[in-house]
Amino acid sequence: MKVYKPEWRCTLSVTEGAEASDNWKTRLAWRLRQLADRLDGGGRTIKLDCYTEPRISREDVDDCLGKGFIISQELLTELTQQAACEDIMRNAKAELFEQATTGPKP
């Protein structure tokens, strides 16, 4: 009886800017992305490279990335809500936070 062993590989790399060692085309592309961010007004450009073996469709990759960004949005919203609540608490009850900002008293 022959045993089959599935093999796969998946890498997802996220790039936020050019490295000094990158070629001139890559550095130029990142300069253009930075210019576009400034023109758009504060956006953030990232480059995603996804490699899978065996290959899966671009549609499936896009679907997975979209779902990942939905989860990221939910996590960022939760963190923002927590920060807003902490800001209110720091303003309303500053004495509770005094020791944390000044350090322990001798």
N, CA, C and O atoms as a GROMACS GRO file, in nm:
protein
  424
    1MET      N    1   0.084  -0.117   0.000
    1MET     CA    2   0.000   0.000   0.000
    1MET      C    3   0.090   0.125   0.000
    1MET      O    4   0.180   0.138   0.082
    2LYS      N    5   0.063   0.212  -0.091
    2LYS     CA    6   0.141   0.334  -0.103
    2LYS      C    7   0.082   0.441  -0.012
    2LYS      O    8  -0.040   0.459  -0.007
    3VAL      N    9   0.170   0.512   0.060
    3VAL     CA   10   0.127   0.619   0.149
    3VAL      C   11   0.154   0.752   0.078
    3VAL      O   12   0.265   0.779   0.032
    4TYR      N   13   0.051   0.833   0.072
    4TYR     CA   14   0.064   0.964   0.009
    4TYR      C   15   0.078   1.070   0.117
    4TYR      O   16   0.003   1.072   0.214
    5LYS      N   17   0.173   1.156   0.097
    5LYS     CA   18   0.198   1.262   0.194
    5LYS      C   19   0.179   1.397   0.123
    5LYS      O   20   0.255   1.431   0.032
    6PRO      N   21   0.078   1.473   0.164
    6PRO     CA   22   0.059   1.603   0.099
    6PRO      C   23   0.172   1.699   0.136
    6PRO      O   24   0.217   1.702   0.250
    7GLU      N   25   0.216   1.775   0.038
    7GLU     CA   26   0.320   1.875   0.062
    7GLU      C   27   0.271   2.009   0.009
    7GLU      O   28   0.210   2.017  -0.097
    8TRP      N   29   0.299   2.114   0.086
    8TRP     CA   30   0.258   2.247   0.045
    8TRP      C   31   0.354   2.348   0.103
    8TRP      O   32   0.431   2.320   0.195
    9ARG      N   33   0.346   2.464   0.049
    9ARG     CA   34   0.428   2.575   0.097
    9ARG      C   35   0.346   2.703   0.078
    9ARG      O   36   0.280   2.722  -0.024
   10CYS      N   37   0.352   2.789   0.178
   10CYS     CA   38   0.281   2.916   0.169
   10CYS      C   39   0.364   3.022   0.240
   10CYS      O   40   0.398   3.007   0.357
   11THR      N   41   0.396   3.128   0.169
   11THR     CA   42   0.466   3.240   0.231
   11THR      C   43   0.390   3.368   0.199
   11THR      O   44   0.345   3.389   0.086
   12LEU      N   45   0.378   3.450   0.298
   12LEU     CA   46   0.316   3.581   0.283
   12LEU      C   47   0.414   3.682   0.340
   12LEU      O   48   0.448   3.677   0.459
   13SER      N   49   0.460   3.772   0.256
   13SER     CA   50   0.552   3.874   0.306
   13SER      C   51   0.489   4.010   0.290
   13SER      O   52   0.425   4.041   0.189
   14VAL      N   53   0.509   4.091   0.391
   14VAL     CA   54   0.456   4.226   0.393
   14VAL      C   55   0.574   4.322   0.393
   14VAL      O   56   0.665   4.310   0.475
   15THR      N   57   0.572   4.416   0.300
   15THR     CA   58   0.680   4.513   0.289
   15THR      C   59   0.623   4.652   0.308
   15THR      O   60   0.519   4.686   0.252
   16GLU      N   61   0.691   4.733   0.389
   16GLU     CA   62   0.646   4.870   0.414
   16GLU      C   63   0.740   4.974   0.356
   16GLU      O   64   0.716   5.094   0.372
   17GLY      N   65   0.844   4.931   0.290
   17GLY     CA   66   0.938   5.026   0.231
   17GLY      C   67   1.054   4.955   0.167
   17GLY      O   68   1.072   4.834   0.183
   18ALA      N   69   1.132   5.030   0.094
   18ALA     CA   70   1.246   4.974   0.023
   18ALA      C   71   1.365   4.957   0.117
   18ALA      O   72   1.384   5.035   0.210
   19GLU      N   73   1.443   4.856   0.091
   19GLU     CA   74   1.569   4.834   0.162
   19GLU      C   75   1.679   4.906   0.085
   19GLU      O   76   1.667   4.928  -0.036
   20ALA      N   77   1.784   4.941   0.154
   20ALA     CA   78   1.897   5.007   0.088
   20ALA      C   79   1.959   4.919  -0.020
   20ALA      O   80   2.014   4.970  -0.118
   21SER      N   81   1.948   4.788  -0.002
   21SER     CA   82   2.008   4.696  -0.098
   21SER      C   83   1.917   4.666  -0.218
   21SER      O   84   1.959   4.596  -0.311
   22ASP      N   85   1.793   4.716  -0.218
   22ASP     CA   86   1.702   4.691  -0.330
   22ASP      C   87   1.752   4.759  -0.456
   22ASP      O   88   1.827   4.856  -0.451
   23ASN      N   89   1.709   4.706  -0.571
   23ASN     CA   90   1.750   4.766  -0.698
   23ASN      C   91   1.678   4.899  -0.720
   23ASN      O   92   1.585   4.932  -0.647
   24TRP      N   93   1.721   4.973  -0.819
   24TRP     CA   94   1.670   5.108  -0.841
   24TRP      C   95   1.521   5.108  -0.876
   24TRP      O   96   1.450   5.202  -0.840
   25LYS      N   97   1.473   5.004  -0.943
   25LYS     CA   98   1.330   4.998  -0.979
   25LYS      C   99   1.244   4.985  -0.853
   25LYS      O  100   1.140   5.050  -0.841
   26THR      N  101   1.287   4.902  -0.762
   26THR     CA  102   1.211   4.883  -0.637
   26THR      C  103   1.212   5.011  -0.554
   26THR      O  104   1.110   5.051  -0.500
   27ARG      N  105   1.329   5.074  -0.543
   27ARG     CA  106   1.338   5.199  -0.466
   27ARG      C  107   1.251   5.307  -0.529
   27ARG      O  108   1.185   5.383  -0.458
   28LEU      N  109   1.251   5.317  -0.664
   28LEU     CA  110   1.167   5.415  -0.732
   28LEU      C  111   1.019   5.386  -0.708
   28LEU      O  112   0.941   5.478  -0.684
   29ALA      N  113   0.980   5.259  -0.714
   29ALA     CA  114   0.841   5.222  -0.690
   29ALA      C  115   0.797   5.264  -0.550
   29ALA      O  116   0.685   5.313  -0.532
   30TRP      N  117   0.885   5.246  -0.450
   30TRP     CA  118   0.850   5.286  -0.315
   30TRP      C  119   0.843   5.437  -0.300
   30TRP      O  120   0.760   5.489  -0.225
   31ARG      N  121   0.929   5.509  -0.371
   31ARG     CA  122   0.920   5.656  -0.369
   31ARG      C  123   0.786   5.702  -0.424
   31ARG      O  124   0.724   5.793  -0.370
   32LEU      N  125   0.741   5.638  -0.532
   32LEU     CA  126   0.612   5.673  -0.590
   32LEU      C  127   0.497   5.639  -0.494
   32LEU      O  128   0.400   5.714  -0.484
   33ARG      N  129   0.509   5.525  -0.424
   33ARG     CA  130   0.406   5.489  -0.327
   33ARG      C  131   0.401   5.591  -0.213
   33ARG      O  132   0.293   5.629  -0.169
   34GLN      N  133   0.519   5.637  -0.167
   34GLN     CA  134   0.523   5.737  -0.060
   34GLN      C  135   0.461   5.868  -0.107
   34GLN      O  136   0.390   5.934  -0.032
   35LEU      N  137   0.489   5.907  -0.231
   35LEU     CA  138   0.430   6.028  -0.288
   35LEU      C  139   0.278   6.013  -0.295
   35LEU      O  140   0.205   6.106  -0.261
   36ALA      N  141   0.231   5.898  -0.339
   36ALA     CA  142   0.086   5.874  -0.347
   36ALA      C  143   0.023   5.882  -0.208
   36ALA      O  144  -0.087   5.936  -0.193
   37ASP      N  145   0.090   5.828  -0.106
   37ASP     CA  146   0.038   5.836   0.031
   37ASP      C  147   0.023   5.982   0.073
   37ASP      O  148  -0.078   6.019   0.133
   38ARG      N  149   0.124   6.064   0.042
   38ARG     CA  150   0.115   6.206   0.079
   38ARG      C  151   0.004   6.276   0.003
   38ARG      O  152  -0.068   6.357   0.061
   39LEU      N  153  -0.011   6.246  -0.125
   39LEU     CA  154  -0.116   6.308  -0.205
   39LEU      C  155  -0.256   6.266  -0.158
   39LEU      O  156  -0.349   6.346  -0.159
   40ASP      N  157  -0.268   6.140  -0.117
   40ASP     CA  158  -0.397   6.090  -0.069
   40ASP      C  159  -0.430   6.142   0.070
   40ASP      O  160  -0.547   6.145   0.108
   41GLY      N  161  -0.330   6.182   0.144
   41GLY     CA  162  -0.356   6.239   0.275
   41GLY      C  163  -0.344   6.143   0.390
   41GLY      O  164  -0.439   6.126   0.466
   42GLY      N  165  -0.230   6.080   0.404
   42GLY     CA  166  -0.205   6.004   0.526
   42GLY      C  167  -0.236   5.857   0.519
   42GLY      O  168  -0.245   5.792   0.623
   43GLY      N  169  -0.253   5.803   0.401
   43GLY     CA  170  -0.273   5.658   0.390
   43GLY      C  171  -0.145   5.584   0.423
   43GLY      O  172  -0.041   5.644   0.449
   44ARG      N  173  -0.154   5.455   0.421
   44ARG     CA  174  -0.036   5.372   0.448
   44ARG      C  175  -0.030   5.264   0.342
   44ARG      O  176  -0.123   5.183   0.329
   45THR      N  177   0.077   5.262   0.267
   45THR     CA  178   0.092   5.164   0.161
   45THR      C  179   0.176   5.047   0.210
   45THR      O  180   0.283   5.065   0.269
   46ILE      N  181   0.126   4.928   0.186
   46ILE     CA  182   0.204   4.808   0.212
   46ILE      C  183   0.199   4.722   0.086
   46ILE      O  184   0.104   4.730   0.008
   47LYS      N  185   0.300   4.642   0.068
   47LYS     CA  186   0.306   4.553  -0.046
   47LYS      C  187   0.298   4.411   0.006
   47LYS      O  188   0.376   4.372   0.093
   48LEU      N  189   0.206   4.333  -0.047
   48LEU     CA  190   0.189   4.195  -0.005
   48LEU      C  191   0.234   4.103  -0.118
   48LEU      O  192   0.189   4.116  -0.232
   49ASP      N  193   0.322   4.011  -0.085
   49ASP     CA  194   0.362   3.908  -0.180
   49ASP      C  195   0.320   3.775  -0.121
   49ASP      O  196   0.357   3.740  -0.009
   50CYS      N  197   0.243   3.700  -0.198
   50CYS     CA  198   0.194   3.571  -0.152
   50CYS      C  199   0.238   3.464  -0.251
   50CYS      O  200   0.215   3.475  -0.371
   51TYR      N  201   0.300   3.361  -0.199
   51TYR     CA  202   0.344   3.250  -0.282
   51TYR      C  203   0.289   3.122  -0.221
   51TYR      O  204   0.310   3.094  -0.103
   52THR      N  205   0.219   3.044  -0.302
   52THR     CA  206   0.167   2.916  -0.255
   52THR      C  207   0.207   2.807  -0.353
   52THR      O  208   0.214   2.828  -0.474
   53GLU      N  209   0.232   2.691  -0.298
   53GLU     CA  210   0.261   2.574  -0.379
   53GLU      C  211   0.189   2.456  -0.317
   53GLU      O  212   0.222   2.423  -0.204
   54PRO      N  213   0.095   2.391  -0.380
   54PRO     CA  214   0.051   2.417  -0.517
   54PRO      C  215  -0.020   2.552  -0.528
   54PRO      O  216  -0.069   2.607  -0.429
   55ARG      N  217  -0.024   2.603  -0.647
   55ARG     CA  218  -0.084   2.733  -0.673
   55ARG      C  219  -0.233   2.731  -0.640
   55ARG      O  220  -0.303   2.634  -0.667
   56ILE      N  221  -0.279   2.842  -0.582
   56ILE     CA  222  -0.422   2.861  -0.565
   56ILE      C  223  -0.460   2.986  -0.644
   56ILE      O  224  -0.374   3.067  -0.679
   57SER      N  225  -0.586   3.000  -0.671
   57SER     CA  226  -0.629   3.109  -0.758
   57SER      C  227  -0.609   3.245  -0.692
   57SER      O  228  -0.610   3.257  -0.569
   58ARG      N  229  -0.591   3.345  -0.774
   58ARG     CA  230  -0.578   3.484  -0.727
   58ARG      C  231  -0.704   3.523  -0.649
   58ARG      O  232  -0.697   3.596  -0.550
   59GLU      N  233  -0.818   3.474  -0.697
   59GLU     CA  234  -0.946   3.503  -0.631
   59GLU      C  235  -0.948   3.449  -0.488
   59GLU      O  236  -0.995   3.518  -0.397
   60ASP      N  237  -0.897   3.328  -0.468
   60ASP     CA  238  -0.893   3.269  -0.334
   60ASP      C  239  -0.796   3.346  -0.243
   60ASP      O  240  -0.824   3.369  -0.125
   61VAL      N  241  -0.681   3.385  -0.299
   61VAL     CA  242  -0.584   3.464  -0.222
   61VAL      C  243  -0.648   3.597  -0.180
   61VAL      O  244  -0.639   3.636  -0.064
   62ASP      N  245  -0.712   3.665  -0.275
   62ASP     CA  246  -0.776   3.793  -0.245
   62ASP      C  247  -0.885   3.777  -0.140
   62ASP      O  248  -0.900   3.863  -0.053
   63ASP      N  249  -0.962   3.669  -0.147
   63ASP     CA  250  -1.067   3.643  -0.049
   63ASP      C  251  -1.008   3.626   0.091
   63ASP      O  252  -1.059   3.683   0.187
   64CYS      N  253  -0.900   3.549   0.101
   64CYS     CA  254  -0.836   3.528   0.231
   64CYS      C  255  -0.779   3.658   0.286
   64CYS      O  256  -0.794   3.688   0.404
   65LEU      N  257  -0.713   3.736   0.201
   65LEU     CA  258  -0.656   3.863   0.245
   65LEU      C  259  -0.767   3.958   0.290
   65LEU      O  260  -0.751   4.029   0.390
   66GLY      N  261  -0.877   3.961   0.216
   66GLY     CA  262  -0.990   4.046   0.256
   66GLY      C  263  -1.043   4.009   0.393
   66GLY      O  264  -1.071   4.097   0.474
   67LYS      N  265  -1.058   3.880   0.418
   67LYS     CA  266  -1.105   3.835   0.549
   67LYS      C  267  -1.005   3.871   0.658
   67LYS      O  268  -1.044   3.907   0.770
   68GLY      N  269  -0.876   3.863   0.627
   68GLY     CA  270  -0.774   3.902   0.724
   68GLY      C  271  -0.782   4.049   0.758
   68GLY      O  272  -0.762   4.087   0.874
   69PHE      N  273  -0.810   4.134   0.659
   69PHE     CA  274  -0.822   4.276   0.686
   69PHE      C  275  -0.949   4.307   0.766
   69PHE      O  276  -0.951   4.402   0.844
   70ILE      N  277  -1.053   4.229   0.747
   70ILE     CA  278  -1.174   4.246   0.828
   70ILE      C  279  -1.141   4.218   0.975
   70ILE      O  280  -1.184   4.291   1.064
   71ILE      N  281  -1.066   4.111   1.000
   71ILE     CA  282  -1.027   4.078   1.137
   71ILE      C  283  -0.937   4.188   1.193
   71ILE      O  284  -0.950   4.226   1.310
   72SER      N  285  -0.845   4.240   1.111
   72SER     CA  286  -0.758   4.349   1.155
   72SER      C  287  -0.839   4.471   1.193
   72SER      O  288  -0.810   4.536   1.293
   73GLN      N  289  -0.941   4.502   1.113
   73GLN     CA  290  -1.029   4.616   1.142
   73GLN      C  291  -1.099   4.597   1.277
   73GLN      O  292  -1.108   4.691   1.356
   74GLU      N  293  -1.147   4.476   1.302
   74GLU     CA  294  -1.214   4.449   1.429
   74GLU      C  295  -1.118   4.465   1.546
   74GLU      O  296  -1.154   4.522   1.649
   75LEU      N  297  -0.995   4.415   1.532
   75LEU     CA  298  -0.896   4.428   1.639
   75LEU      C  299  -0.858   4.574   1.662
   75LEU      O  300  -0.845   4.617   1.777
   76LEU      N  301  -0.838   4.650   1.556
   76LEU     CA  302  -0.804   4.791   1.570
   76LEU      C  303  -0.919   4.870   1.634
   76LEU      O  304  -0.895   4.960   1.715
   77THR      N  305  -1.042   4.836   1.599
   77THR     CA  306  -1.157   4.902   1.659
   77THR      C  307  -1.162   4.874   1.809
   77THR      O  308  -1.188   4.963   1.889
   78GLU      N  309  -1.137   4.749   1.845
   78GLU     CA  310  -1.137   4.711   1.986
   78GLU      C  311  -1.027   4.786   2.063
   78GLU      O  312  -1.052   4.835   2.173
   79LEU      N  313  -0.907   4.793   2.007
   79LEU     CA  314  -0.798   4.865   2.072
   79LEU      C  315  -0.828   5.014   2.085
   79LEU      O  316  -0.795   5.075   2.186
   80THR      N  317  -0.890   5.071   1.983
   80THR     CA  318  -0.926   5.212   1.986
   80THR      C  319  -1.030   5.239   2.094
   80THR      O  320  -1.021   5.339   2.165
   81GLN      N  321  -1.126   5.151   2.106
   81GLN     CA  322  -1.228   5.165   2.210
   81GLN      C  323  -1.164   5.158   2.349
   81GLN      O  324  -1.198   5.236   2.437
   82GLN      N  325  -1.071   5.064   2.368
   82GLN     CA  326  -1.003   5.052   2.496
   82GLN      C  327  -0.921   5.178   2.527
   82GLN      O  328  -0.920   5.226   2.641
   83ALA      N  329  -0.854   5.233   2.426
   83ALA     CA  330  -0.775   5.355   2.447
   83ALA      C  331  -0.865   5.472   2.483
   83ALA      O  332  -0.830   5.553   2.569
   84ALA      N  333  -0.983   5.481   2.419
   84ALA     CA  334  -1.077   5.590   2.451
   84ALA      C  335  -1.126   5.577   2.594
   84ALA      O  336  -1.137   5.677   2.665
   85CYS      N  337  -1.156   5.456   2.637
   85CYS     CA  338  -1.202   5.435   2.776
   85CYS      C  339  -1.090   5.469   2.875
   85CYS      O  340  -1.116   5.530   2.979
   86GLU      N  341  -0.968   5.432   2.842
   86GLU     CA  342  -0.856   5.464   2.931
   86GLU      C  343  -0.834   5.614   2.939
   86GLU      O  344  -0.806   5.667   3.047
   87ASP      N  345  -0.847   5.685   2.827
   87ASP     CA  346  -0.834   5.831   2.828
   87ASP      C  347  -0.937   5.895   2.920
   87ASP      O  348  -0.905   5.987   2.995
   88ILE      N  349  -1.059   5.846   2.913
   88ILE     CA  350  -1.165   5.899   2.999
   88ILE      C  351  -1.133   5.872   3.146
   88ILE      O  352  -1.150   5.960   3.231
   89MET      N  353  -1.086   5.751   3.174
   89MET     CA  354  -1.052   5.716   3.312
   89MET      C  355  -0.935   5.802   3.362
   89MET      O  356  -0.935   5.846   3.477
   90ARG      N  357  -0.836   5.825   3.278
   90ARG     CA  358  -0.721   5.908   3.318
   90ARG      C  359  -0.766   6.051   3.349
   90ARG      O  360  -0.712   6.115   3.439
   91ASN      N  361  -0.863   6.101   3.274
   91ASN     CA  362  -0.914   6.236   3.299
   91ASN      C  363  -1.005   6.240   3.421
   91ASN      O  364  -0.999   6.334   3.500
   92ALA      N  365  -1.088   6.140   3.436
   92ALA     CA  366  -1.186   6.140   3.545
   92ALA      C  367  -1.124   6.101   3.679
   92ALA      O  368  -1.162   6.154   3.784
   93LYS      N  369  -1.029   6.010   3.676
   93LYS     CA  370  -0.968   5.958   3.799
   93LYS      C  371  -0.816   5.956   3.785
   93LYS      O  372  -0.755   5.850   3.793
   94ALA      N  373  -0.758   6.071   3.765
   94ALA     CA  374  -0.613   6.081   3.743
   94ALA      C  375  -0.534   6.022   3.858
   94ALA      O  376  -0.424   5.970   3.838
   95GLU      N  377  -0.589   6.031   3.979
   95GLU     CA  378  -0.516   5.981   4.096
   95GLU      C  379  -0.492   5.830   4.088
   95GLU      O  380  -0.397   5.780   4.148
   96LEU      N  381  -0.574   5.759   4.014
   96LEU     CA  382  -0.554   5.614   3.999
   96LEU      C  383  -0.433   5.584   3.911
   96LEU      O  384  -0.375   5.476   3.919
   97PHE      N  385  -0.395   5.679   3.829
   97PHE     CA  386  -0.287   5.657   3.734
   97PHE      C  387  -0.158   5.727   3.774
   97PHE      O  388  -0.056   5.711   3.706
   98GLU      N  389  -0.159   5.803   3.882
   98GLU     CA  390  -0.040   5.879   3.923
   98GLU      C  391   0.080   5.791   3.943
   98GLU      O  392   0.188   5.821   3.891
   99GLN      N  393   0.065   5.683   4.018
   99GLN     CA  394   0.177   5.595   4.048
   99GLN      C  395   0.234   5.533   3.920
   99GLN      O  396   0.355   5.513   3.910
  100ALA      N  397   0.149   5.502   3.824
  100ALA     CA  398   0.196   5.440   3.701
  100ALA      C  399   0.279   5.536   3.618
  100ALA      O  400   0.370   5.492   3.547
  101THR      N  401   0.252   5.667   3.625
  101THR     CA  402   0.326   5.763   3.544
  101THR      C  403   0.451   5.813   3.615
  101THR      O  404   0.548   5.848   3.548
  102THR      N  405   0.451   5.817   3.746
  102THR     CA  406   0.568   5.871   3.818
  102THR      C  407   0.659   5.761   3.870
  102THR      O  408   0.770   5.789   3.913
  103GLY      N  409   0.615   5.638   3.865
  103GLY     CA  410   0.695   5.528   3.916
  103GLY      C  411   0.667   5.504   4.062
  103GLY      O  412   0.599   5.585   4.126
  104PRO      N  413   0.718   5.396   4.117
  104PRO     CA  414   0.694   5.363   4.257
  104PRO      C  415   0.764   5.462   4.350
  104PRO      O  416   0.875   5.509   4.324
  105LYS      N  417   0.696   5.492   4.459
  105LYS     CA  418   0.753   5.584   4.558
  105LYS      C  419   0.840   5.508   4.655
  105LYS      O  420   0.806   5.396   4.695
  106PRO      N  421   0.954   5.568   4.692
  106PRO     CA  422   1.046   5.498   4.785
  106PRO      C  423   0.991   5.488   4.924
  106PRO      O  424   1.056   5.432   5.012
   0.00000   0.00000   0.00000
